[in-house]
Amino acid sequence: MSSSSNEVHDGSTKTLRLGTATSVAEREACYRLRYRVSVEEMGKQLGAADHARKLLTDDFDRLGTIFYVANDAEIVATLRNLWAAQAVPEIHVAHYGLNTLFARVPREQIVFTGHLIIAPEWRQTKAFAYLLEAAYRDGRDKGAWLDFVHCTPALVALYEVMGFRRFKPNIADPDVGLRIPVALVADDVEHLKRTRSPLARFAADYANDSEHGRWFTSTFVEYAQPRCARVGGTDDFLSYLTDHIYMKDHPLLRGLEPDEVDHVVRSGTIIRVREGEAIVRAGDAGSEMYTLLSGAAEVRRTAGNGSFVVLSTLGRGQVFGEMALLRRQPRTADVIAIGDSELLMLDRDFFERLTASKPAVAARVLWNLSITLCERLDMTTGSLLAAVGQRAVS
């Protein structure tokens, strides 16, 4: 491993080492981990992938700082920081609104954090926090106070806990699908403390300008309130959900006591989507399911000529995406918002935690989910029989 590494402890018997990949061997180990998770585990079809060597890299890796977390000689997590004073990928300009929303911010005060990858067996450790701390310190050391990330819906809550905030509509990435753009105002100490971010204690090592946080909050008013219970508070989160849907009547929560409903939904994350936006795309990897809190969506199957067939229409309280969550298989259809909508997202990690902490509640939720699947199968069967009968008559 690199000499630029130091030991960190995650509170268990595991000793992890945080380092900066400086050698060719270290960098290629990070690229192999990216490939293993993104391509082999998640099934993403990425043009930059080197399938022969099983590496995932791009032209900006040589300009960025690549951090890793290692256990003994094995790299188990990695992340890249790219300082905007060195390079700005063209796609970031559009994704983050650099020439519009953030035109006032000099490029040398901006950093992009990305390529966060953690091996499956290490996702319940503090590897994520260690990498974000390294990225935070790297950005502050370079004079940057604004850090951009675009993440999967499943990671929004984790980033919000670290102090990142949403600031614009979602991104439809052509390679990986729906992504949520978030930004960290690294010297907004009050916000870091309010979200109980572990990064707050590192801010004291730097000069902080409170005006940056005030500007961000007043500029992006629509996104000022976090939509996850761990940041916004459980009571506010549940009150928000109750205003949108009668939780006791929700198909997933039938038969649960109020405190059990509380336990289930407080780990959820609310995602906003605009009319016409693809929430999931056929062929995409995914491990999360959604339920509509407001608005509506269509489940579509695209034909070879670019046209599509609407398989079903979903309304408030209905669930979709459960097959990807249960089977880790690519999405089988597109789900498109047909109006501005809000969704509650639950992922596989949540269900695993629920099974470990409250197995009876997990069993009831999964039972309810199986009933939903059976009802959907009945509807599909009925539609097929009706179609067959109509053909026989004609």
N, C-alpha and C positions, 0 to 999 in steps of 0.2 A: 504494500500500500504506500501511498504518497507520504512523504515526510511532513506534509502540511495537513496533518490530521490530529485529532485529539479524542480521548475516550469520553463517552457520555453514558449515563445509566438511566434506564427507563423505569426504575422502581421494581424490577423483577430480578431474576437471576441472570438475565441477558445483559451482556456488556456490548454496546454498540460503539462504533467509531465514526465520527463525523470528519469528513475530509474534503479537499478540493482535488478534483481529477486533473492532474497536470501531465502525466505520462500518457503515451499512446495506449498502453495496456489498460490503464484505468479508464480512459475515455471509451475504449472499445467495450469494456465491461459494462459501462453505463448504457451504451448503445444496444448491447445484447439484452440487457434487462428491459429496455424500452420495447424491443422487438418481442421478447417473450410475453410481456403483459399486453401490449397494444395489438399485436398481430395474432399471436398464438392463443392467448387466453381470451381476449375480447373480440377477436375476429374482424378487426378493422382492416379495410382495404386502403392502404396508404401508398401513394405513389413514390414516396421517398424511401420505402423499405427495400433493403438489400436482402432478398430472400435466399440467395446463395450463401451468404456469410451470416445471415440472421442478425443483421444490424439495422438500426433505425436512427438515422442522423440527417442533418441538413447543413446548408452552407453557413449558417449562423453559429453553429457549434464552435467553430474555430475562434469566433469573436467573443463568445459568452463565457461566463464562469459556471462550470459544472460542479455541483456539490454531490456528495454521496454519503450514505450511511452504510457501514459495513459491519458484519458479524464475522470475526476472525478474518479470513481471506476472501470472503464472499460479499460482494456489493448487493445490498437488499433493497435500497431505495436511492433515488436520484432526482435531481431538479436542476434546471438551468436558469441563470439570471443573465439578461442581456441589457446592457446599459445603452440607453437611446443615444447618448453622445457618440457611441461607436457605430451603431447600426440600428436602423428601424425597418423591419420587414414591411413591405408595402401593404400587406394584408392587415397589419396592425393599425395602419393609418385609418382605414375604413372601419375596422372592428371597434376601435375605441374612440373614434371621433377626434383624432389628434389635431386635425386642422380646423375643427369647428368647436366642439365642446371644450377642448383643452388647448386652444390656440394661444392662450396667454401664458402657458407653462413652457419655459425653455426646455429643449430636449435633454440638456445635461442634468435636469432635475427629475427625469423620468427613468424608470427601469421596468423591464418586462420579465415576469416570472412565469416559467412554463416547463413543459416536459416533466411534470411531476409524475413519477412512477414509483410504486411500492409493491414489492413482491407479495403475493396473497397471504403467505404465512406470517408476514410482519405488519399487517394493516391494523392490528389491535395494539401495537406498541406506540411509543412516542416518536417513531421515525418521522412522521409528518411534521410534528412540532419542531424537531431538531432542524429539518431542512428549511422550514419557514423562518426560524431564527437566523440561520446562516444567510438566507436570502435578504432578510431585513437588515442585518449588519452590513452586508455587502453593499446594498443600496445606499444606506446612510453614510458609509465610509466614502462613497463616491459623490456625495452631495445630493442625492436624489431623495425627494420626499413623497413622490407619487409612484406607486407600484401597480401595474396592471396584470390581471390574470383573466383568462376565460376558462371556465370550468364546467364539468358535467353537472346536471341537476343534483346528482347524488352527493356532490362535494360542496354545494352552496353553503349548507349549514356549518361545515367545518371551517370554511373560509370566513364566514361571518363571525364565528366565535373568535377567530384570530384577529378580527378588526376590519376586514374588508367589507365594502359596501357596494350594493348594486347602484347603477347610475344611468342605465339606458336600456332600451329593449334588447331582447335576446339576439344571438348571432346564429344564422343558419350556415354552419360551416360545411362546405361541399364534401369534405373528407369524413368528418366525424359527426355531423348532424347538429342537434340543438346544443348550444353552449351559452352560458350565462356570463356576461362580462361583469367583473367586479374590480374595485380599486381600493387600495390601502393608502390613506393619507398618513404617512409614517410618523409625522410629528404632531398628529392630533391626539395628544396625550389624554385629554378628557374622554374622547370616544374610546380609546383603547382601554381605559379604566372602566368605562361604563359597560363595555362588553366583556369585561374580565379577561381580556386578551393576555396571554402569557408574554406577548411582546411589550406590554406596557413597562415592565421593569427595565427593559433594555433602552427605552427612549431616554431615560435619565442620563445616559452616557453621551448624549448629543445635544446640540443647540436646537431648540424647538420653536417654531413660529406658529402660534395659535391662530393666526389669520388664515392659514391654509385650511384648517378644519372648518372655520366659520364660512369661508367662501364655498367650500364643497357642500356643506349642509344647506346653505341658502340657494345655491345654484341647482341642486338636484333634489328639490323638495318632495317630488312625487315618490322618490325612493328612500326617503329619510328613515322610514320605519322598517327595521329588520323583520322578515317574515319567517322566523324560526324561533321556537319557544326558548331555546337555550340562550338566545340573545335578547329577544324582546320581552321575555318573562312568560311563564306558563299561563298565568291568569289572563293576560292581554291576548295571548295566542288563542286560548280556548274561547274567549269572548268574541274574537274576530271570526273564528270558525262557526260559532253558534249563530252569528249574524248571517252567515252564508248558507248554512245547512243545518237541519235538525240532526245532530250527531247521534242521538239515540235511535233514530230511524235509518241510519246509514247501513247499507247491506253488510259491510265488514264488521260492524260493531253491535249487531243484534245480540241480545242476551248478556251483554256485559254490564256490570255495575258502574255507576258514575266515576268512581275512582279508577276503575279499570280502563274506561274510555279515556280518562285523563292520561293515564300511563301510555296508552297506545299513540294518541295523537300528538303528545307534546314533543315527540322526536321527529315529527314531520316537518317538511319544508314547503312553503307556498311558492309556486312558480306562476308568473304572469306570462301570457302569450297573446299575440295580436291576431286579428282576423287574417286567415290565409297562411298562418305560420304552421310549419310542420312540427308537431310535438314529438313524434317518433316517425322514423322512415323505415320502410321495408328493407331488410338486409342489415340494418344497423345492429351493433351489439348493444346490450343493455341489461341492467340488473335491478331496475326500479319499475314500480307500478304507480299509476296515477288514479286519482278520483277527482271529478269535476266539482268545484265549489260554486262556480258561476259560469255562465256562457254555455257553449255547445261545441261539439266536434263531430267530424265525419270519419268513419273508418273506410279507407279507400284501397282498392287494388288497381294498380296502374297497368294499362295494356301496352303492347309493344309499339303502338302508333302514337303514344303520348296521351291518349285519352284515359279515363279512369271509370271504374264502376264503384258506386257507393254501396258498401256492404251493410252498414248500419249507421244510425245517428245516435250520438250519446248526449245525454242531458245531465243536469245537476244531480250529483250523488252517484253517478254510474262510474264503474271501474274499468280501466283498460291497462294493458301492459303486463298483466299477471303471468302470462306464459313465459315471457323472457325472464321474469324474476324467478319463477319456479324451475325452469329448465335450462337457463343460461344459453338459450339458442337465439339466433338473430330474429329481429322483429319480422313478422309475417305480413304486415300491411302498414300503409301510411295512416297516421291519425292527424288530421288537419283541423285546426280551429276554424269554425265558421262564424265566429264572433269573438270579440275580445273576451278572454276567459282567464279564470284563475284555477289552479289545480293544487291539490295536496299530494306530495310525492313521498312514497315510502320505498325503501330499498332493501336489498337482501341482507345487508349488515344489520339493519334495524330488526328484521325478523329473527336473525340469529341471536342478537342481544335479548330480544323479548323471550325467546325460547329458553335461554339460559337463566333469565331473572324471574320470569313468570310463566312457567310452562303451561299452566291451565288456561291463561289468557291467550297465549300463542295458539293453543289447540283450538280454542273457540274461534279466533280470527281465521285460522286456516280452514276450519269447518265451514264458516260463513263463505269463505272464498271458494270452497269446493261447490257449495250450493249455487253461487253465482255462475261458476263454470258449467254446471249441469243445466241451469236455466238457459244459458247461452247456447249450449249444445242442442237443447230441445227446440229453440227458436230456429237454429240453422237447419236442423232436420226437417222441421215443419216447412220451411221455405223450399228446401230441395224437393220434398214430396209434392208440394203445390206446383212447383215448376214442372216436375215429371208428369203430373196429372194433366196440366195444361197442354203439354206437348202431345200427350196421348189423345186428348180431345180434338186438338187441331189436326 
